[in-house]
C-alpha cells in the first residue's frame, strides 16, 4: 500500500514529465512536504535524521546517491536533486520511490501504519487518499 501511495504522489508531483529533472523535483518536493508535516510533530532535527537514515538505506541499491550534508537540510535535498537529475528517468523514479518508501517504512516502525498513512495523507493530499484497510472514510 505505501509503495502505491508513493508512486502516485511522485506521479502527481512530476506531472507528465518523464525527464529526470521532473522526477528529481517531485522527489524533493515530496520530501519537503513530509518534512513540513513531521517537523511540527517531532522537530526538524528528528525529521532530518529520518531522511538521512532513509537515504543511507537506499544507497545499498543506488550507490550513486551521495551522502547528504548534515546541515543545513536544504543542502542534502539539493544534492539529492542533482543526483537524480543526472540519471535516466526510470532510474531516477526508482531511486526516488525507494527513498520515500524507506522513509515511510521507518515511520511505520516508529509510529505504526495508521498514523503514518494519515501523515502521508496530510502531506501529500489526494495522492495518499486510499485508505489502507480498503474502507472509505464514510464507513
DOMAR-307290 format. One line per field, with one value per residue: residue number from 1; residue in three letters; chain; x, y, z of N, C-alpha, C, O in turn. Coordinates in pm, whole numbers, padded with zeros to 5 digits. Each point is the difference from the previous one (the first is absolute). Example, Ala and Ser with C-alpha at 12.3 -4.5 7.8 and 13.67 -1.06 7.14 Angstrom:
<rs>
num: [1	2]
residuo: [ALA	SER]
cadena: [A	A]
n_u: [01319	-00139]
n_v: [-00569	00107]
n_w: [00780	-00138]
ca_u: [-00089	00082]
ca_v: [00119	00119]
ca_w: [00000	00006]
c_u: [00090	-00077]
c_v: [00120	00109]
c_w: [00000	00073]
o_u: [00104	00051]
o_v: [-00002	00111]
o_w: [00066	00017]
</rs>
This chain:
<rs>
num: [1	2	3	4	5	6	7	8	9	10	11	12	13	14	15	16	17	18	19	20	21	22	23	24	25	26	27	28	29	30	31	32	33	34	35	36	37	38	39	40	41	42	43	44	45	46	47	48	49	50	51	52	53	54	55	56	57	58	59	60	61	62	63	64	65	66	67	68	69	70	71	72	73	74	75	76	77	78	79	80	81	82	83	84	85	86	87	88	89	90	91	92	93	94	95	96	97	98	99	100	101	102	103	104	105	106	107	108	109	110	111	112	113	114	115	116	117	118	119	120	121	122	123	124	125	126	127	128	129	130	131	132	133	134	135	136	137	138	139]
residuo: [UNK	UNK	UNK	UNK	UNK	UNK	UNK	UNK	UNK	UNK	UNK	UNK	UNK	UNK	UNK	UNK	UNK	UNK	UNK	UNK	UNK	UNK	UNK	UNK	UNK	UNK	UNK	UNK	UNK	UNK	UNK	UNK	UNK	UNK	UNK	UNK	UNK	UNK	UNK	UNK	UNK	UNK	UNK	UNK	UNK	UNK	UNK	UNK	UNK	UNK	UNK	UNK	UNK	UNK	UNK	UNK	UNK	UNK	UNK	UNK	UNK	UNK	UNK	UNK	UNK	UNK	UNK	UNK	UNK	UNK	UNK	UNK	UNK	UNK	UNK	UNK	UNK	UNK	UNK	UNK	UNK	UNK	UNK	UNK	UNK	UNK	UNK	UNK	UNK	UNK	UNK	UNK	UNK	UNK	UNK	UNK	UNK	UNK	UNK	UNK	UNK	UNK	UNK	UNK	UNK	UNK	UNK	UNK	UNK	UNK	UNK	UNK	UNK	UNK	UNK	UNK	UNK	UNK	UNK	UNK	UNK	UNK	UNK	UNK	UNK	UNK	UNK	UNK	UNK	UNK	UNK	UNK	UNK	UNK	UNK	UNK	UNK	UNK	UNK]
cadena: [A	A	A	A	A	A	A	A	A	A	A	A	A	A	A	A	A	A	A	A	A	A	A	A	A	A	A	A	A	A	A	A	A	A	A	A	A	A	A	A	A	A	A	A	A	A	A	A	A	A	A	A	A	A	A	A	A	A	A	A	A	A	A	A	A	A	A	A	A	A	A	A	A	A	A	A	A	A	A	A	A	A	A	A	A	A	A	A	A	A	A	A	A	A	A	A	A	A	A	A	A	A	A	A	A	A	A	A	A	A	A	A	A	A	A	A	A	A	A	A	A	A	A	A	A	A	A	A	A	A	A	A	A	A	A	A	A	A	A]
n_u: [00081	00127	00027	-00171	-00002	00139	-00055	-00148	00080	00104	-00130	-00083	00128	00001	-00185	-00049	00036	00041	-00040	00205	00017	-00093	00124	00159	-00063	-00032	00181	00109	-00088	00043	00197	00004	-00084	00134	00146	-00085	-00035	00173	00048	-00182	00042	00110	-00116	00067	00037	-00177	-00098	00096	-00063	-00197	-00002	00072	-00146	-00151	00068	00004	-00196	-00059	00105	-00139	-00174	00021	00118	-00137	-00121	-00045	00206	-00183	-00050	00179	00175	-00200	-00177	-00013	00139	-00087	-00124	00121	00073	-00142	-00045	00153	-00004	-00154	00066	00127	-00188	00042	-00114	00064	00184	-00024	-00099	00125	00139	-00076	-00038	00183	00057	-00104	00076	00188	-00020	-00078	00153	00132	-00076	00012	00200	-00016	-00070	00142	-00083	-00105	00129	00089	-00129	-00034	00163	-00008	-00136	00067	00135	-00082	-00080	-00052	00185	-00059	-00078	00170	-00213	00112	-00153	00065	00064	-00221	00044	-00085	00183]
n_v: [-00119	-00084	-00223	-00121	-00048	-00161	-00216	-00079	-00069	-00199	-00181	-00047	-00113	-00221	-00067	00159	00140	00003	00211	-00045	00128	-00081	-00143	00082	00092	-00148	-00079	00125	-00004	-00179	00006	00114	-00098	-00147	00077	00056	-00156	-00081	00126	00000	-00164	-00012	00143	00211	00060	00037	00201	00170	00006	00100	00224	00113	00008	00165	00205	00046	00044	00214	00109	-00078	00141	00153	-00173	-00022	-00145	00211	-00028	-00057	00190	-00027	00116	00086	00013	00218	00030	-00047	00165	00153	-00052	00020	00203	00083	-00056	00097	00197	-00073	-00004	-00221	00066	-00133	00043	00150	-00066	-00113	00123	00102	-00125	-00034	00171	00040	-00128	00059	00163	-00043	-00081	00156	00107	-00106	00012	00187	00023	-00129	-00209	-00091	-00052	-00206	-00176	-00038	-00125	-00225	-00112	-00039	-00177	-00209	00016	00145	00121	00152	00075	-00079	-00067	00063	00123	00190	00057	-00006	00193	-00046	-00111]
n_w: [00000	00165	-00020	00079	00218	00072	-00025	00150	00198	00011	00017	00203	00144	-00037	00110	-00148	00172	-00220	00065	-00078	-00183	-00188	-00119	-00136	-00196	-00167	-00107	-00152	-00207	-00129	-00107	-00193	-00185	-00105	-00152	-00199	-00158	-00118	-00181	-00132	-00147	-00196	-00128	00024	00213	00130	-00015	00111	00215	00040	00009	00179	00169	-00003	00062	00220	00100	-00014	00165	00155	00010	00162	-00084	-00173	00122	-00061	00083	00116	-00109	00132	-00073	-00005	00135	00050	00173	00202	00089	00110	00205	00172	00081	00141	00217	00128	00082	00170	00123	-00030	-00182	-00168	-00119	-00164	-00192	-00149	-00126	-00185	-00184	-00128	-00134	-00195	-00168	-00106	-00153	-00207	-00142	-00095	-00181	-00198	-00100	-00122	-00214	-00116	-00014	00177	00175	00000	00051	00218	00094	-00020	00137	00209	00025	00013	00207	-00164	00003	00155	-00196	-00118	-00003	00183	00103	-00100	00210	-00010	-00104	-00203	-00064]
ca_u: [-00081	00086	00070	-00096	-00020	00120	00003	-00105	00043	00105	-00060	-00074	00093	00084	-00084	00027	00143	00073	00143	00054	-00012	-00136	-00002	00080	-00079	-00112	00052	00038	-00125	-00067	00077	-00026	-00134	00010	00079	-00089	-00103	00060	00077	-00082	-00027	00119	00111	00079	00116	-00045	-00042	00124	00063	-00076	00039	00138	-00005	-00066	00097	00103	-00055	-00023	00129	00044	-00049	00035	00128	00032	-00056	00098	-00042	-00038	00068	-00082	-00066	-00143	-00073	-00021	00117	-00018	-00103	00061	00086	-00089	-00055	00107	00024	-00112	-00007	00104	-00034	-00111	-00125	-00043	00088	-00027	-00128	00020	00075	-00089	-00099	00069	00028	-00127	-00049	00083	-00045	-00131	00021	00053	-00112	-00086	00064	-00001	-00132	-00106	-00057	-00109	00046	00084	-00089	-00061	00101	00020	-00122	00007	00109	-00011	-00136	-00070	00085	-00004	-00139	-00045	00003	00075	-00085	-00089	-00129	-00010	-00005	-00139	-00044]
ca_v: [00119	00119	00014	00058	00139	00074	00008	00094	00134	00044	00022	00126	00113	00012	00027	-00087	00008	-00126	00028	-00017	00123	00002	-00103	00053	00104	-00065	-00069	00101	00062	-00093	-00001	00128	-00007	-00087	00071	00101	-00068	-00065	00097	00056	-00106	-00058	00093	00001	-00088	-00139	-00023	-00009	-00129	-00102	00012	-00050	-00146	-00050	00008	-00101	-00132	-00005	-00003	-00137	-00035	00108	00048	00131	00106	00058	00018	00140	00083	-00002	00129	00005	-00106	00038	-00041	-00142	-00012	00051	-00108	-00105	00048	-00010	-00142	-00056	00066	-00053	-00138	-00011	00018	-00121	-00019	00109	-00029	-00114	00046	00088	-00084	-00078	00089	00031	-00123	-00022	00100	-00045	-00122	00042	00058	-00109	-00070	00087	00049	-00089	00018	00097	00137	00030	00025	00132	00102	00006	00065	00141	00061	-00013	00023	-00098	-00113	-00100	-00012	-00138	-00048	-00125	-00117	-00019	00061	00143	00076	00011	-00124]
ca_w: [00000	00004	-00127	-00095	00040	-00037	-00147	-00041	00040	-00092	-00132	00005	00015	-00121	-00116	-00112	-00028	00004	00002	00136	00080	00056	00104	00111	00066	00067	00118	00098	00045	00092	00125	00068	00058	00119	00100	00058	00079	00118	00079	00108	00099	00063	-00010	-00123	00012	-00007	-00139	-00077	00031	-00074	-00141	-00014	00013	-00121	-00109	00027	-00035	-00144	-00068	-00025	-00135	-00093	00053	-00056	00083	00091	00138	00017	00099	00120	00018	00025	-00071	-00141	-00077	-00031	-00104	-00123	-00048	-00051	-00127	-00099	-00026	-00076	-00130	-00088	-00037	-00093	00075	00071	00116	00093	00066	00090	00118	00076	00069	00103	00113	00066	00064	00120	00097	00050	00079	00129	00075	00044	00111	00117	00042	-00047	-00134	-00012	00016	-00116	-00113	00019	-00026	-00145	-00051	00033	-00076	-00145	-00046	-00083	-00035	00108	00040	00016	00138	00006	00024	-00112	00032	-00025	00123	00046	00067]
c_u: [00086	00067	-00093	-00025	00119	00009	-00102	00040	00107	-00056	-00076	00092	00085	-00083	00030	00149	00069	00149	00051	-00010	-00138	-00013	00077	-00078	-00117	00046	00035	-00125	-00075	00072	-00022	-00138	-00002	00074	-00086	-00103	00058	00072	-00079	-00029	00124	00123	00083	00119	-00039	-00045	00121	00072	-00071	00036	00140	00004	-00064	00096	00110	-00048	-00016	00131	00051	-00045	00039	00128	00038	-00062	00106	-00058	-00034	00090	-00089	-00077	00039	-00072	-00019	00118	-00010	-00104	00053	00092	-00084	-00058	00104	00026	-00108	-00007	00100	-00028	-00108	-00130	-00044	00084	-00023	-00129	00015	00073	-00085	-00103	00065	00030	-00128	-00058	00080	-00043	-00133	00014	00056	-00110	-00092	00061	-00003	-00140	-00116	-00057	-00110	00046	00091	-00087	-00065	00099	00027	-00120	00007	00106	-00027	-00141	-00057	00084	-00006	-00144	-00049	00014	00074	-00086	-00092	-00138	00002	-00010	-00140	-00048	00021]
c_v: [00126	00023	00063	00147	00085	00016	00102	00144	00053	00029	00132	00120	00022	00039	-00099	-00004	-00134	00026	-00007	00125	00009	-00102	00049	00106	-00060	-00069	00098	00070	-00087	-00004	00130	00000	-00087	00072	00106	-00064	-00058	00098	00058	-00104	-00045	00090	-00020	-00096	-00147	-00035	-00012	-00132	-00114	00004	-00057	-00152	-00064	-00001	-00103	-00140	-00017	-00012	-00142	-00047	00102	00068	00139	00116	00048	00013	00147	00072	00005	00130	00092	-00107	00030	-00041	-00147	-00020	00051	-00105	-00112	00040	-00014	-00145	-00060	00059	-00055	-00142	-00002	00003	-00122	-00021	00108	-00026	-00115	00042	00092	-00077	-00078	00086	00028	-00123	-00031	00096	-00044	-00125	00032	00060	-00109	-00071	00083	00032	-00084	00040	00106	00145	00041	00033	00137	00113	00014	00070	00150	00071	00003	00013	-00116	-00124	-00111	-00027	-00142	-00043	-00134	-00122	-00030	00058	00146	00072	00009	-00122	00009]
c_w: [00000	-00135	-00105	00031	-00045	-00152	-00050	00034	-00095	-00139	-00002	00010	-00124	-00121	-00111	-00033	00015	00000	00144	00086	00064	00113	00123	00077	00078	00128	00110	00053	00099	00134	00077	00067	00126	00112	00070	00092	00129	00090	00116	00110	00075	-00009	-00126	00005	-00012	-00141	-00090	00023	-00072	-00148	-00021	00008	-00123	-00118	00018	-00039	-00151	-00076	-00024	-00138	-00105	00051	-00048	00078	00098	00139	00021	00100	00124	00023	-00114	-00081	-00148	-00088	-00041	-00109	-00134	-00062	-00059	-00135	-00111	-00039	-00089	-00141	-00101	-00049	-00106	00081	00080	00125	00104	00076	00098	00127	00087	00078	00113	00124	00079	00070	00126	00111	00062	00086	00138	00087	00054	00120	00129	00051	-00049	-00136	-00007	00009	-00117	-00120	00013	-00025	-00150	-00065	00022	-00082	-00149	-00054	-00080	-00029	00103	00046	00020	00145	00005	00019	-00117	00023	-00040	00133	00058	00074	00149]
o_u: [-00025	00014	00045	-00009	-00019	00030	00029	-00022	-00006	00039	00008	-00023	00034	00054	00035	00042	00008	00079	-00077	-00012	-00012	-00064	-00044	-00001	-00032	-00068	-00037	-00008	-00050	-00065	-00010	-00015	-00063	-00039	00006	-00024	-00059	00007	00055	-00031	-00002	00104	00000	00030	00069	00029	00004	00059	00064	00015	00022	00071	00046	00006	00042	00073	00022	00003	00088	00065	00005	-00005	00081	00033	00064	-00121	00074	00058	-00121	-00114	00115	00056	-00002	-00019	00037	00017	-00037	00002	00034	-00002	-00031	00013	00030	-00034	-00020	00078	-00063	00002	-00048	-00055	00002	-00006	-00054	-00036	00001	-00024	-00061	-00015	-00002	-00059	-00058	-00007	-00016	-00067	-00039	-00008	-00043	-00070	00007	-00024	-00115	00017	00005	-00043	-00006	00026	-00010	-00037	00015	00018	-00030	-00021	00028	-00019	00002	-00056	00025	-00020	-00102	00107	-00024	00039	-00068	-00086	00106	-00025	-00017	-00107	-00031]
o_v: [00091	00114	00083	00082	00110	00109	00078	00090	00115	00098	00075	00102	00113	00047	-00115	-00068	-00055	-00090	00018	-00010	00042	00027	-00019	-00001	00045	00009	-00019	00030	00049	-00005	-00002	00046	00034	-00008	00016	00048	00015	-00020	00023	00037	-00013	-00032	-00108	-00067	-00076	-00109	-00085	-00055	-00093	-00105	-00076	-00065	-00103	-00097	-00063	-00076	-00109	-00057	-00020	-00086	-00031	00107	00066	00116	-00081	00018	00087	-00060	00015	-00003	-00006	-00050	-00091	-00031	-00036	-00087	-00052	-00018	-00055	-00080	-00045	-00032	-00070	-00070	00012	-00055	00102	-00030	00014	-00029	-00027	00020	00007	-00041	-00012	00027	-00015	-00047	-00008	00011	-00040	-00038	00002	-00012	-00060	-00026	00007	-00034	-00056	00002	00027	00113	00087	00084	00114	00096	00073	00104	00112	00081	00078	00113	00100	-00003	-00114	-00109	-00117	-00046	-00020	00015	-00085	-00109	-00102	-00003	00061	-00063	00025	00003	-00094]
o_w: [-00079	-00044	-00080	-00091	-00052	-00049	-00090	-00081	-00043	-00063	-00097	-00064	-00033	-00101	00027	-00095	00110	-00030	00094	00122	00115	00101	00113	00123	00110	00102	00116	00119	00101	00105	00123	00113	00099	00116	00122	00111	00107	00122	00108	00113	00122	00058	-00061	-00098	-00067	-00050	-00089	-00093	-00048	-00064	-00094	-00077	-00048	-00076	-00097	-00062	-00054	-00110	-00084	-00060	-00119	00059	00064	-00026	00068	00017	-00047	00090	-00013	00045	-00044	-00098	-00083	-00117	-00112	-00086	-00105	-00122	-00105	-00093	-00110	-00118	-00097	-00095	-00120	-00078	-00029	00120	00112	00107	00120	00121	00111	00110	00122	00118	00107	00113	00122	00107	00101	00116	00122	00102	00100	00120	00115	00095	00109	00121	00036	-00046	-00087	-00079	-00046	-00073	-00099	-00055	-00050	-00091	-00090	-00045	-00067	-00121	00045	-00013	-00032	00112	00066	00060	-00085	-00042	00000	-00088	-00011	00103	00119	00061	00072]
</rs>
